[in-house]
């Protein structure tokens, strides 16, 4: 199917997203999974498991506000 009115679709998607409540636990699970994936791929290696916890907490708070 081809979209004929992209602007209308974008407005619909934006309104749909705004109408859905934020799911903190789901969003946190996504952030944690992404962090584990990045660590498994070697994007960042942690000597101290709590190193960077402030960043993860900040991201989780930001995701929760959406």
PDB file of N, CA, C and O in Angstrom:
ATOM      1  N   UNK A   1       0.850  -1.169   0.000  1.00  0.00           N
ATOM      2  CA  UNK A   1       0.000   0.000   0.000  1.00  0.00           C
ATOM      3  C   UNK A   1       0.899   1.238   0.000  1.00  0.00           C
ATOM      4  O   UNK A   1       1.937   1.267   0.662  1.00  0.00           O
ATOM      5  N   UNK A   2       0.493   2.228  -0.733  1.00  0.00           N
ATOM      6  CA  UNK A   2       1.282   3.457  -0.838  1.00  0.00           C
ATOM      7  C   UNK A   2       0.594   4.586  -0.067  1.00  0.00           C
ATOM      8  O   UNK A   2      -0.623   4.756  -0.139  1.00  0.00           O
ATOM      9  N   UNK A   3       1.387   5.338   0.656  1.00  0.00           N
ATOM     10  CA  UNK A   3       0.863   6.469   1.412  1.00  0.00           C
ATOM     11  C   UNK A   3       0.726   7.651   0.462  1.00  0.00           C
ATOM     12  O   UNK A   3       1.694   8.051  -0.185  1.00  0.00           O
ATOM     13  N   UNK A   4      -0.474   8.208   0.382  1.00  0.00           N
ATOM     14  CA  UNK A   4      -0.710   9.318  -0.538  1.00  0.00           C
ATOM     15  C   UNK A   4      -0.584  10.669   0.143  1.00  0.00           C
ATOM     16  O   UNK A   4      -0.298  11.671  -0.512  1.00  0.00           O
ATOM     17  N   UNK A   5      -0.796  10.705   1.464  1.00  0.00           N
ATOM     18  CA  UNK A   5      -0.713  11.954   2.183  1.00  0.00           C
ATOM     19  C   UNK A   5       0.203  11.763   3.397  1.00  0.00           C
ATOM     20  O   UNK A   5      -0.254  11.436   4.493  1.00  0.00           O
ATOM     21  N   UNK A   6       1.490  11.972   3.179  1.00  0.00           N
ATOM     22  CA  UNK A   6       2.485  11.726   4.226  1.00  0.00           C
ATOM     23  C   UNK A   6       2.277  12.644   5.432  1.00  0.00           C
ATOM     24  O   UNK A   6       2.464  12.218   6.572  1.00  0.00           O
ATOM     25  N   UNK A   7       1.899  13.875   5.193  1.00  0.00           N
ATOM     26  CA  UNK A   7       1.696  14.817   6.297  1.00  0.00           C
ATOM     27  C   UNK A   7       0.559  14.345   7.203  1.00  0.00           C
ATOM     28  O   UNK A   7       0.658  14.441   8.426  1.00  0.00           O
ATOM     29  N   UNK A   8      -0.505  13.844   6.614  1.00  0.00           N
ATOM     30  CA  UNK A   8      -1.634  13.354   7.397  1.00  0.00           C
ATOM     31  C   UNK A   8      -1.207  12.131   8.223  1.00  0.00           C
ATOM     32  O   UNK A   8      -1.596  11.999   9.383  1.00  0.00           O
ATOM     33  N   UNK A   9      -0.422  11.253   7.631  1.00  0.00           N
ATOM     34  CA  UNK A   9       0.063  10.077   8.346  1.00  0.00           C
ATOM     35  C   UNK A   9       0.958  10.483   9.514  1.00  0.00           C
ATOM     36  O   UNK A   9       0.848   9.912  10.599  1.00  0.00           O
ATOM     37  N   UNK A  10       1.830  11.447   9.312  1.00  0.00           N
ATOM     38  CA  UNK A  10       2.703  11.929  10.385  1.00  0.00           C
ATOM     39  C   UNK A  10       1.893  12.539  11.518  1.00  0.00           C
ATOM     40  O   UNK A  10       2.201  12.302  12.686  1.00  0.00           O
ATOM     41  N   UNK A  11       0.857  13.323  11.198  1.00  0.00           N
ATOM     42  CA  UNK A  11      -0.001  13.895  12.240  1.00  0.00           C
ATOM     43  C   UNK A  11      -0.716  12.789  13.015  1.00  0.00           C
ATOM     44  O   UNK A  11      -0.813  12.838  14.241  1.00  0.00           O
ATOM     45  N   UNK A  12      -1.216  11.791  12.280  1.00  0.00           N
ATOM     46  CA  UNK A  12      -1.898  10.667  12.928  1.00  0.00           C
ATOM     47  C   UNK A  12      -0.943   9.933  13.875  1.00  0.00           C
ATOM     48  O   UNK A  12      -1.302   9.640  15.015  1.00  0.00           O
ATOM     49  N   UNK A  13       0.274   9.637  13.399  1.00  0.00           N
ATOM     50  CA  UNK A  13       1.248   8.930  14.229  1.00  0.00           C
ATOM     51  C   UNK A  13       1.612   9.742  15.472  1.00  0.00           C
ATOM     52  O   UNK A  13       1.692   9.188  16.569  1.00  0.00           O
ATOM     53  N   UNK A  14       1.833  11.043  15.312  1.00  0.00           N
ATOM     54  CA  UNK A  14       2.183  11.899  16.445  1.00  0.00           C
ATOM     55  C   UNK A  14       1.052  11.928  17.472  1.00  0.00           C
ATOM     56  O   UNK A  14       1.306  11.854  18.674  1.00  0.00           O
ATOM     57  N   UNK A  15      -0.183  12.035  17.011  1.00  0.00           N
ATOM     58  CA  UNK A  15      -1.337  12.063  17.916  1.00  0.00           C
ATOM     59  C   UNK A  15      -1.519  10.714  18.606  1.00  0.00           C
ATOM     60  O   UNK A  15      -1.841  10.653  19.792  1.00  0.00           O
ATOM     61  N   UNK A  16      -1.312   9.645  17.860  1.00  0.00           N
ATOM     62  CA  UNK A  16      -1.439   8.306  18.432  1.00  0.00           C
ATOM     63  C   UNK A  16      -0.413   8.104  19.543  1.00  0.00           C
ATOM     64  O   UNK A  16      -0.750   7.587  20.608  1.00  0.00           O
ATOM     65  N   UNK A  17       0.830   8.504  19.307  1.00  0.00           N
ATOM     66  CA  UNK A  17       1.891   8.366  20.306  1.00  0.00           C
ATOM     67  C   UNK A  17       1.572   9.194  21.545  1.00  0.00           C
ATOM     68  O   UNK A  17       1.764   8.731  22.669  1.00  0.00           O
ATOM     69  N   UNK A  18       1.083  10.428  21.340  1.00  0.00           N
ATOM     70  CA  UNK A  18       0.724  11.278  22.478  1.00  0.00           C
ATOM     71  C   UNK A  18      -0.422  10.689  23.287  1.00  0.00           C
ATOM     72  O   UNK A  18      -0.491  10.893  24.499  1.00  0.00           O
ATOM     73  N   UNK A  19      -1.315   9.966  22.638  1.00  0.00           N
ATOM     74  CA  UNK A  19      -2.487   9.426  23.340  1.00  0.00           C
ATOM     75  C   UNK A  19      -2.156   8.184  24.163  1.00  0.00           C
ATOM     76  O   UNK A  19      -2.949   7.782  25.015  1.00  0.00           O
ATOM     77  N   UNK A  20      -1.007   7.576  23.925  1.00  0.00           N
ATOM     78  CA  UNK A  20      -0.619   6.369  24.659  1.00  0.00           C
ATOM     79  C   UNK A  20       0.145   6.750  25.926  1.00  0.00           C
ATOM     80  O   UNK A  20       1.064   7.567  25.870  1.00  0.00           O
ATOM     81  N   UNK A  21      -0.222   6.175  27.053  1.00  0.00           N
ATOM     82  CA  UNK A  21       0.506   6.477  28.288  1.00  0.00           C
ATOM     83  C   UNK A  21       1.907   5.857  28.244  1.00  0.00           C
ATOM     84  O   UNK A  21       2.113   4.811  27.629  1.00  0.00           O
ATOM     85  N   UNK A  22       2.855   6.510  28.898  1.00  0.00           N
ATOM     86  CA  UNK A  22       4.219   5.989  28.966  1.00  0.00           C
ATOM     87  C   UNK A  22       4.230   4.750  29.866  1.00  0.00           C
ATOM     88  O   UNK A  22       3.609   4.740  30.929  1.00  0.00           O
ATOM     89  N   UNK A  23       4.928   3.730  29.437  1.00  0.00           N
ATOM     90  CA  UNK A  23       5.068   2.496  30.209  1.00  0.00           C
ATOM     91  C   UNK A  23       6.499   2.437  30.725  1.00  0.00           C
ATOM     92  O   UNK A  23       7.411   1.999  30.024  1.00  0.00           O
ATOM     93  N   UNK A  24       6.680   2.889  31.970  1.00  0.00           N
ATOM     94  CA  UNK A  24       8.013   3.009  32.540  1.00  0.00           C
ATOM     95  C   UNK A  24       8.771   1.685  32.510  1.00  0.00           C
ATOM     96  O   UNK A  24       9.934   1.648  32.109  1.00  0.00           O
ATOM     97  N   UNK A  25       8.132   0.615  32.925  1.00  0.00           N
ATOM     98  CA  UNK A  25       8.808  -0.678  33.022  1.00  0.00           C
ATOM     99  C   UNK A  25       9.226  -1.189  31.641  1.00  0.00           C
ATOM    100  O   UNK A  25      10.318  -1.735  31.481  1.00  0.00           O
ATOM    101  N   UNK A  26       8.373  -1.015  30.669  1.00  0.00           N
ATOM    102  CA  UNK A  26       8.715  -1.443  29.298  1.00  0.00           C
ATOM    103  C   UNK A  26       9.877  -0.608  28.768  1.00  0.00           C
ATOM    104  O   UNK A  26      10.819  -1.144  28.184  1.00  0.00           O
ATOM    105  N   UNK A  27       9.807   0.704  28.973  1.00  0.00           N
ATOM    106  CA  UNK A  27      10.874   1.579  28.491  1.00  0.00           C
ATOM    107  C   UNK A  27      12.196   1.288  29.185  1.00  0.00           C
ATOM    108  O   UNK A  27      13.246   1.300  28.542  1.00  0.00           O
ATOM    109  N   UNK A  28      12.161   1.029  30.476  1.00  0.00           N
ATOM    110  CA  UNK A  28      13.370   0.692  31.207  1.00  0.00           C
ATOM    111  C   UNK A  28      13.952  -0.627  30.713  1.00  0.00           C
ATOM    112  O   UNK A  28      15.169  -0.761  30.582  1.00  0.00           O
ATOM    113  N   UNK A  29      13.096  -1.591  30.440  1.00  0.00           N
ATOM    114  CA  UNK A  29      13.559  -2.879  29.919  1.00  0.00           C
ATOM    115  C   UNK A  29      14.246  -2.700  28.564  1.00  0.00           C
ATOM    116  O   UNK A  29      15.244  -3.363  28.280  1.00  0.00           O
ATOM    117  N   UNK A  30      13.720  -1.817  27.742  1.00  0.00           N
ATOM    118  CA  UNK A  30      14.326  -1.544  26.437  1.00  0.00           C
ATOM    119  C   UNK A  30      15.698  -0.912  26.614  1.00  0.00           C
ATOM    120  O   UNK A  30      16.659  -1.315  25.958  1.00  0.00           O
ATOM    121  N   UNK A  31      15.792   0.070  27.492  1.00  0.00           N
ATOM    122  CA  UNK A  31      17.078   0.740  27.735  1.00  0.00           C
ATOM    123  C   UNK A  31      18.096  -0.253  28.278  1.00  0.00           C
ATOM    124  O   UNK A  31      19.250  -0.255  27.848  1.00  0.00           O
ATOM    125  N   UNK A  32      17.685  -1.089  29.209  1.00  0.00           N
ATOM    126  CA  UNK A  32      18.608  -2.077  29.764  1.00  0.00           C
ATOM    127  C   UNK A  32      19.051  -3.080  28.705  1.00  0.00           C
ATOM    128  O   UNK A  32      20.221  -3.457  28.660  1.00  0.00           O
ATOM    129  N   UNK A  33      18.130  -3.510  27.858  1.00  0.00           N
ATOM    130  CA  UNK A  33      18.478  -4.454  26.788  1.00  0.00           C
ATOM    131  C   UNK A  33      19.467  -3.819  25.817  1.00  0.00           C
ATOM    132  O   UNK A  33      20.411  -4.473  25.375  1.00  0.00           O
ATOM    133  N   UNK A  34      19.257  -2.558  25.487  1.00  0.00           N
ATOM    134  CA  UNK A  34      20.183  -1.867  24.593  1.00  0.00           C
ATOM    135  C   UNK A  34      21.566  -1.727  25.230  1.00  0.00           C
ATOM    136  O   UNK A  34      22.583  -1.867  24.550  1.00  0.00           O
ATOM    137  N   UNK A  35      21.601  -1.454  26.521  1.00  0.00           N
ATOM    138  CA  UNK A  35      22.886  -1.335  27.217  1.00  0.00           C
ATOM    139  C   UNK A  35      23.608  -2.677  27.230  1.00  0.00           C
ATOM    140  O   UNK A  35      24.818  -2.728  27.012  1.00  0.00           O
ATOM    141  N   UNK A  36      22.886  -3.753  27.481  1.00  0.00           N
ATOM    142  CA  UNK A  36      23.499  -5.082  27.473  1.00  0.00           C
ATOM    143  C   UNK A  36      23.993  -5.443  26.070  1.00  0.00           C
ATOM    144  O   UNK A  36      25.071  -6.019  25.917  1.00  0.00           O
ATOM    145  N   UNK A  37      23.216  -5.108  25.066  1.00  0.00           N
ATOM    146  CA  UNK A  37      23.610  -5.375  23.675  1.00  0.00           C
ATOM    147  C   UNK A  37      24.887  -4.620  23.325  1.00  0.00           C
ATOM    148  O   UNK A  37      25.800  -5.180  22.720  1.00  0.00           O
ATOM    149  N   UNK A  38      24.946  -3.356  23.706  1.00  0.00           N
ATOM    150  CA  UNK A  38      26.136  -2.548  23.428  1.00  0.00           C
ATOM    151  C   UNK A  38      27.353  -3.124  24.144  1.00  0.00           C
ATOM    152  O   UNK A  38      28.446  -3.173  23.580  1.00  0.00           O
ATOM    153  N   UNK A  39      27.162  -3.556  25.376  1.00  0.00           N
ATOM    154  CA  UNK A  39      28.276  -4.142  26.130  1.00  0.00           C
ATOM    155  C   UNK A  39      28.721  -5.456  25.486  1.00  0.00           C
ATOM    156  O   UNK A  39      29.918  -5.728  25.392  1.00  0.00           O
ATOM    157  N   UNK A  40      27.764  -6.266  25.045  1.00  0.00           N
ATOM    158  CA  UNK A  40      28.092  -7.543  24.400  1.00  0.00           C
ATOM    159  C   UNK A  40      28.849  -7.323  23.087  1.00  0.00           C
ATOM    160  O   UNK A  40      29.704  -8.125  22.712  1.00  0.00           O
ATOM    161  N   UNK A  41      28.526  -6.236  22.402  1.00  0.00           N
ATOM    162  CA  UNK A  41      29.203  -5.922  21.135  1.00  0.00           C
ATOM    163  C   UNK A  41      30.545  -5.235  21.355  1.00  0.00           C
ATOM    164  O   UNK A  41      31.292  -4.996  20.406  1.00  0.00           O
ATOM    165  N   UNK A  42      30.843  -4.922  22.607  1.00  0.00           N
ATOM    166  CA  UNK A  42      32.118  -4.290  22.909  1.00  0.00           C
ATOM    167  C   UNK A  42      32.143  -2.799  22.693  1.00  0.00           C
ATOM    168  O   UNK A  42      33.215  -2.201  22.612  1.00  0.00           O
ATOM    169  N   UNK A  43      30.984  -2.192  22.598  1.00  0.00           N
ATOM    170  CA  UNK A  43      30.922  -0.746  22.408  1.00  0.00           C
ATOM    171  C   UNK A  43      31.504  -0.044  23.625  1.00  0.00           C
ATOM    172  O   UNK A  43      32.236   0.937  23.493  1.00  0.00           O
ATOM    173  N   UNK A  44      31.185  -0.536  24.782  1.00  0.00           N
ATOM    174  CA  UNK A  44      31.827  -0.039  25.993  1.00  0.00           C
ATOM    175  C   UNK A  44      32.012  -1.189  26.965  1.00  0.00           C
ATOM    176  O   UNK A  44      31.128  -2.022  27.169  1.00  0.00           O
ATOM    177  N   UNK A  45      33.171  -1.199  27.541  1.00  0.00           N
ATOM    178  CA  UNK A  45      33.503  -2.221  28.538  1.00  0.00           C
ATOM    179  C   UNK A  45      33.571  -1.548  29.898  1.00  0.00           C
ATOM    180  O   UNK A  45      34.153  -0.472  30.041  1.00  0.00           O
ATOM    181  N   UNK A  46      32.983  -2.177  30.880  1.00  0.00           N
ATOM    182  CA  UNK A  46      32.974  -1.612  32.230  1.00  0.00           C
ATOM    183  C   UNK A  46      33.832  -2.471  33.144  1.00  0.00           C
ATOM    184  O   UNK A  46      33.644  -3.684  33.235  1.00  0.00           O
ATOM    185  N   UNK A  47      34.769  -1.832  33.815  1.00  0.00           N
ATOM    186  CA  UNK A  47      35.535  -2.530  34.839  1.00  0.00           C
ATOM    187  C   UNK A  47      34.715  -2.568  36.121  1.00  0.00           C
ATOM    188  O   UNK A  47      34.700  -3.569  36.837  1.00  0.00           O
ATOM    189  N   UNK A  48      34.044  -1.479  36.392  1.00  0.00           N
ATOM    190  CA  UNK A  48      33.187  -1.372  37.563  1.00  0.00           C
ATOM    191  C   UNK A  48      31.739  -1.462  37.092  1.00  0.00           C
ATOM    192  O   UNK A  48      31.313  -0.628  36.294  1.00  0.00           O
ATOM    193  N   UNK A  49      30.965  -2.447  37.558  1.00  0.00           N
ATOM    194  CA  UNK A  49      29.587  -2.601  37.090  1.00  0.00           C
ATOM    195  C   UNK A  49      28.705  -1.378  37.344  1.00  0.00           C
ATOM    196  O   UNK A  49      27.731  -1.161  36.623  1.00  0.00           O
ATOM    197  N   UNK A  50      29.034  -0.583  38.356  1.00  0.00           N
ATOM    198  CA  UNK A  50      28.225   0.603  38.648  1.00  0.00           C
ATOM    199  C   UNK A  50      28.710   1.838  37.899  1.00  0.00           C
ATOM    200  O   UNK A  50      28.099   2.903  37.988  1.00  0.00           O
ATOM    201  N   UNK A  51      29.808   1.695  37.161  1.00  0.00           N
ATOM    202  CA  UNK A  51      30.299   2.827  36.378  1.00  0.00           C
ATOM    203  C   UNK A  51      29.252   3.177  35.322  1.00  0.00           C
ATOM    204  O   UNK A  51      28.800   2.310  34.575  1.00  0.00           O
ATOM    205  N   UNK A  52      28.879   4.433  35.267  1.00  0.00           N
ATOM    206  CA  UNK A  52      27.895   4.888  34.294  1.00  0.00           C
ATOM    207  C   UNK A  52      26.455   4.749  34.747  1.00  0.00           C
ATOM    208  O   UNK A  52      25.538   5.013  33.969  1.00  0.00           O
ATOM    209  N   UNK A  53      26.238   4.344  35.983  1.00  0.00           N
ATOM    210  CA  UNK A  53      24.875   4.167  36.475  1.00  0.00           C
ATOM    211  C   UNK A  53      24.096   5.484  36.437  1.00  0.00           C
ATOM    212  O   UNK A  53      22.877   5.492  36.265  1.00  0.00           O
ATOM    213  N   UNK A  54      24.819   6.597  36.600  1.00  0.00           N
ATOM    214  CA  UNK A  54      24.148   7.900  36.545  1.00  0.00           C
ATOM    215  C   UNK A  54      23.549   8.131  35.157  1.00  0.00           C
ATOM    216  O   UNK A  54      22.439   8.649  35.035  1.00  0.00           O
ATOM    217  N   UNK A  55      24.275   7.749  34.127  1.00  0.00           N
ATOM    218  CA  UNK A  55      23.784   7.920  32.762  1.00  0.00           C
ATOM    219  C   UNK A  55      22.563   7.045  32.526  1.00  0.00           C
ATOM    220  O   UNK A  55      21.572   7.496  31.953  1.00  0.00           O
ATOM    221  N   UNK A  56      22.632   5.810  32.962  1.00  0.00           N
ATOM    222  CA  UNK A  56      21.500   4.902  32.779  1.00  0.00           C
ATOM    223  C   UNK A  56      20.275   5.426  33.529  1.00  0.00           C
ATOM    224  O   UNK A  56      19.155   5.362  33.021  1.00  0.00           O
ATOM    225  N   UNK A  57      20.489   5.935  34.717  1.00  0.00           N
ATOM    226  CA  UNK A  57      19.383   6.493  35.494  1.00  0.00           C
ATOM    227  C   UNK A  57      18.800   7.717  34.796  1.00  0.00           C
ATOM    228  O   UNK A  57      17.581   7.881  34.736  1.00  0.00           O
ATOM    229  N   UNK A  58      19.670   8.576  34.270  1.00  0.00           N
ATOM    230  CA  UNK A  58      19.207   9.774  33.575  1.00  0.00           C
ATOM    231  C   UNK A  58      18.405   9.404  32.323  1.00  0.00           C
ATOM    232  O   UNK A  58      17.375  10.018  32.043  1.00  0.00           O
ATOM    233  N   UNK A  59      18.871   8.409  31.575  1.00  0.00           N
ATOM    234  CA  UNK A  59      18.155   7.968  30.379  1.00  0.00           C
ATOM    235  C   UNK A  59      16.795   7.374  30.762  1.00  0.00           C
ATOM    236  O   UNK A  59      15.784   7.633  30.110  1.00  0.00           O
ATOM    237  N   UNK A  60      16.792   6.581  31.821  1.00  0.00           N
ATOM    238  CA  UNK A  60      15.532   5.973  32.261  1.00  0.00           C
ATOM    239  C   UNK A  60      14.520   7.045  32.670  1.00  0.00           C
ATOM    240  O   UNK A  60      13.331   6.935  32.370  1.00  0.00           O
ATOM    241  N   UNK A  61      15.005   8.077  33.355  1.00  0.00           N
ATOM    242  CA  UNK A  61      14.090   9.176  33.744  1.00  0.00           C
ATOM    243  C   UNK A  61      13.563   9.906  32.511  1.00  0.00           C
ATOM    244  O   UNK A  61      12.385  10.259  32.448  1.00  0.00           O
ATOM    245  N   UNK A  62      14.437  10.130  31.534  1.00  0.00           N
ATOM    246  CA  UNK A  62      14.023  10.818  30.312  1.00  0.00           C
ATOM    247  C   UNK A  62      13.001   9.983  29.541  1.00  0.00           C
ATOM    248  O   UNK A  62      12.018  10.517  29.028  1.00  0.00           O
ATOM    249  N   UNK A  63      13.237   8.685  29.463  1.00  0.00           N
ATOM    250  CA  UNK A  63      12.311   7.798  28.759  1.00  0.00           C
ATOM    251  C   UNK A  63      10.965   7.774  29.467  1.00  0.00           C
ATOM    252  O   UNK A  63       9.921   7.717  28.818  1.00  0.00           O
ATOM    253  N   UNK A  64      10.982   7.817  30.777  1.00  0.00           N
ATOM    254  CA  UNK A  64       9.747   7.787  31.539  1.00  0.00           C
ATOM    255  C   UNK A  64       8.912   9.040  31.324  1.00  0.00           C
ATOM    256  O   UNK A  64       7.685   8.986  31.404  1.00  0.00           O
ATOM    257  N   UNK A  65       9.554  10.157  31.054  1.00  0.00           N
ATOM    258  CA  UNK A  65       8.821  11.417  30.865  1.00  0.00           C
ATOM    259  C   UNK A  65       8.105  11.479  29.526  1.00  0.00           C
ATOM    260  O   UNK A  65       7.191  12.286  29.359  1.00  0.00           O
ATOM    261  N   UNK A  66       8.488  10.666  28.591  1.00  0.00           N
ATOM    262  CA  UNK A  66       7.909  10.714  27.240  1.00  0.00           C
ATOM    263  C   UNK A  66       6.480  10.334  27.252  1.00  0.00           C
ATOM    264  O   UNK A  66       5.836  10.319  26.203  1.00  0.00           O
TER     265      UNK A  66
END
